[in-house]
Amino acid sequence: MKFYYTYALKSKVDQKFYIGWTDNLKQRVEKHNAGKVKSTVLRRPFELIYFEACLNKKNAIEREKQLKTGFGRKYIKQRVR
């Protein structure tokens, strides 16, 4: 069974979140920290602070969109206290 992940990273530079989705969580976090993701290269290093597994890509993308809202970011902050 294949999983798709929605995840949140926290920048150790500016303490802000980055939210995304992937089908290989370990590899994706490594890419962020290696500077291979254009949108996060200047905010490295990152810590994986939250993730959810979904059974299909569509649900992971929808969840990513939800978590990128103000409500979603508040939800993540409450979950990782």
Phi and psi restraints in degrees (value plus and minus 20) as a CYANA .aco file:
   2 LYS   PHI    -120.5   -80.5
   2 LYS   PSI     118.7   158.7
   3 PHE   PHI    -134.5   -94.5
   3 PHE   PSI     132.9   172.9
   4 TYR   PHI    -139.7   -99.7
   4 TYR   PSI     119.2   159.2
   5 TYR   PHI    -137.4   -97.4
   5 TYR   PSI     116.5   156.5
   6 THR   PHI    -123.2   -83.2
   6 THR   PSI     112.6   152.6
   7 TYR   PHI    -159.3  -119.3
   7 TYR   PSI     139.6   179.6
   8 ALA   PHI    -148.6  -108.6
   8 ALA   PSI     110.7   150.7
   9 LEU   PHI    -131.1   -91.1
   9 LEU   PSI     131.1   171.1
  10 LYS   PHI    -138.0   -98.0
  10 LYS   PSI     105.7   145.7
  11 SER   PHI     -92.4   -52.4
  11 SER   PSI     112.0   152.0
  12 LYS   PHI    -100.9   -60.9
  12 LYS   PSI     -26.7    13.3
  13 VAL   PHI    -108.2   -68.2
  13 VAL   PSI     -74.3   -34.3
  14 ASP   PHI    -132.4   -92.4
  14 ASP   PSI     -18.5    21.5
  15 GLN   PHI      44.2    84.2
  15 GLN   PSI      -6.7    33.3
  16 LYS   PHI    -113.7   -73.7
  16 LYS   PSI     142.1   182.1
  17 PHE   PHI    -110.9   -70.9
  17 PHE   PSI     131.0   171.0
  18 TYR   PHI    -144.0  -104.0
  18 TYR   PSI     110.8   150.8
  19 ILE   PHI    -139.7   -99.7
  19 ILE   PSI     113.0   153.0
  20 GLY   PHI    -173.2  -133.2
  20 GLY   PSI    -193.2  -153.2
  21 TRP   PHI    -158.3  -118.3
  21 TRP   PSI     137.4   177.4
  22 THR   PHI    -182.9  -142.9
  22 THR   PSI     147.2   187.2
  23 ASP   PHI    -127.0   -87.0
  23 ASP   PSI     -19.4    20.6
  24 ASN   PHI    -162.5  -122.5
  24 ASN   PSI      71.4   111.4
  25 LEU   PHI     -83.2   -43.2
  25 LEU   PSI     -67.9   -27.9
  26 LYS   PHI     -79.3   -39.3
  26 LYS   PSI     -67.0   -27.0
  27 GLN   PHI     -84.9   -44.9
  27 GLN   PSI     -58.9   -18.9
  28 ARG   PHI     -86.6   -46.6
  28 ARG   PSI     -62.4   -22.4
  29 VAL   PHI     -83.5   -43.5
  29 VAL   PSI     -61.0   -21.0
  30 GLU   PHI     -81.2   -41.2
  30 GLU   PSI     -60.3   -20.3
  31 LYS   PHI     -83.8   -43.8
  31 LYS   PSI     -62.7   -22.7
  32 HIS   PHI     -78.7   -38.7
  32 HIS   PSI     -67.2   -27.2
  33 ASN   PHI     -93.3   -53.3
  33 ASN   PSI     -40.9    -0.9
  34 ALA   PHI    -107.3   -67.3
  34 ALA   PSI     -22.8    17.2
  35 GLY   PHI      60.6   100.6
  35 GLY   PSI       1.1    41.1
  36 LYS   PHI    -115.0   -75.0
  36 LYS   PSI     -13.2    26.8
  37 VAL   PHI    -136.1   -96.1
  37 VAL   PSI      93.2   133.2
  38 LYS   PHI     -74.3   -34.3
  38 LYS   PSI     -61.8   -21.8
  39 SER   PHI     -92.8   -52.8
  39 SER   PSI     -32.7     7.3
  40 THR   PHI    -143.6  -103.6
  40 THR   PSI     -16.4    23.6
  41 VAL   PHI     -77.8   -37.8
  41 VAL   PSI     -54.3   -14.3
  42 LEU   PHI    -106.9   -66.9
  42 LEU   PSI     -23.1    16.9
  43 ARG   PHI    -131.2   -91.2
  43 ARG   PSI      -8.4    31.6
  44 ARG   PHI     -91.6   -51.6
  44 ARG   PSI     134.7   174.7
  45 PRO   PHI    -105.8   -65.8
  45 PRO   PSI     146.1   186.1
  46 PHE   PHI    -140.3  -100.3
  46 PHE   PSI     134.3   174.3
  47 GLU   PHI    -139.8   -99.8
  47 GLU   PSI     110.1   150.1
  48 LEU   PHI     -92.2   -52.2
  48 LEU   PSI      98.1   138.1
  49 ILE   PHI    -132.1   -92.1
  49 ILE   PSI     -35.8     4.2
  50 TYR   PHI    -181.8  -141.8
  50 TYR   PSI     123.3   163.3
  51 PHE   PHI    -174.9  -134.9
  51 PHE   PSI     135.5   175.5
  52 GLU   PHI    -151.0  -111.0
  52 GLU   PSI     124.4   164.4
  53 ALA   PHI    -122.5   -82.5
  53 ALA   PSI     116.3   156.3
  54 CYS   PHI    -141.8  -101.8
  54 CYS   PSI     134.8   174.8
  55 LEU   PHI    -103.8   -63.8
  55 LEU   PSI     -33.6     6.4
  56 ASN   PHI    -166.9  -126.9
  56 ASN   PSI     139.9   179.9
  57 LYS   PHI     -82.1   -42.1
  57 LYS   PSI     -61.3   -21.3
  58 LYS   PHI     -78.4   -38.4
  58 LYS   PSI     -65.5   -25.5
  59 ASN   PHI     -85.6   -45.6
  59 ASN   PSI     -57.5   -17.5
  60 ALA   PHI     -84.7   -44.7
  60 ALA   PSI     -61.8   -21.8
  61 ILE   PHI     -87.3   -47.3
  61 ILE   PSI     -61.3   -21.3
  62 GLU   PHI     -82.7   -42.7
  62 GLU   PSI     -61.6   -21.6
  63 ARG   PHI     -86.6   -46.6
  63 ARG   PSI     -58.4   -18.4
  64 GLU   PHI     -77.2   -37.2
  64 GLU   PSI     -65.9   -25.9
  65 LYS   PHI     -81.4   -41.4
  65 LYS   PSI     -59.8   -19.8
  66 GLN   PHI     -84.6   -44.6
  66 GLN   PSI     -63.4   -23.4
  67 LEU   PHI     -91.3   -51.3
  67 LEU   PSI     -38.6     1.4
  68 LYS   PHI    -101.8   -61.8
  68 LYS   PSI     -25.8    14.2
  69 THR   PHI    -101.2   -61.2
  69 THR   PSI     150.5   190.5
  70 GLY   PHI     -79.4   -39.4
  70 GLY   PSI     -62.2   -22.2
  71 PHE   PHI     -81.3   -41.3
  71 PHE   PSI     -64.0   -24.0
  72 GLY   PHI     -83.7   -43.7
  72 GLY   PSI     -62.6   -22.6
  73 ARG   PHI     -85.8   -45.8
  73 ARG   PSI     -57.4   -17.4
  74 LYS   PHI     -84.4   -44.4
  74 LYS   PSI     -61.4   -21.4
  75 TYR   PHI     -78.5   -38.5
  75 TYR   PSI     -66.0   -26.0
  76 ILE   PHI     -82.8   -42.8
  76 ILE   PSI     -65.7   -25.7
  77 LYS   PHI     -77.7   -37.7
  77 LYS   PSI     -61.1   -21.1
  78 GLN   PHI     -88.0   -48.0
  78 GLN   PSI     -55.4   -15.4
  79 ARG   PHI     -92.5   -52.5
  79 ARG   PSI     -48.8    -8.8
  80 VAL   PHI    -123.5   -83.5
  80 VAL   PSI      -7.1    32.9
